[in-house]
């Protein structure tokens, strides 16, 4: 569970909630709510924790490779948040050709996976 993972990670750093708050830039009250499982993490919090810890979002949810699903991790939203944060998408929503090509490669790969699954489900 995310709340347990967060508390365990913070404790492994020997940090109080206040120290972890200062280190990550996430308000101490929010950390308390996340750890007590009274608030789900937002996309921005997940990106912040992933960047700070150098761990994937899947790690934060204790998923292994077999459990990974595009829909569950909402990877497109996480990717877009990251691209905006890294200024790969500007404030007008524009991006360079390299960024556009990268996103299109991800979309094409997902389309191929979905079409393959669909064809495997057909009963002949």
Residue pairs with C-beta under 8 A, 6 or more apart in sequence:
1 37
1 62
2 34
2 37
2 40
2 41
2 60
2 61
2 62
3 34
3 35
3 36
3 37
5 59
5 60
5 61
5 62
6 31
6 34
6 35
6 49
6 60
7 35
9 53
10 17
10 20
10 31
10 35
13 20
15 23
17 28
17 31
17 32
17 35
18 28
20 26
20 28
20 31
21 27
21 28
21 31
23 52
24 31
24 48
24 49
24 52
25 48
26 45
26 48
26 49
30 39
30 45
33 39
34 41
34 45
41 49
41 60
43 74
43 77
43 78
43 81
44 81
46 57
46 60
46 78
47 57
47 78
47 81
47 82
47 85
49 55
49 60
50 56
50 57
50 60
53 59
57 73
57 78
58 67
58 68
58 73
61 72
61 73
63 72
63 73
70 76
70 110
76 106
79 103
79 106
80 89
83 89
83 95
83 99
88 95
88 96
88 99
89 95
89 99
95 103
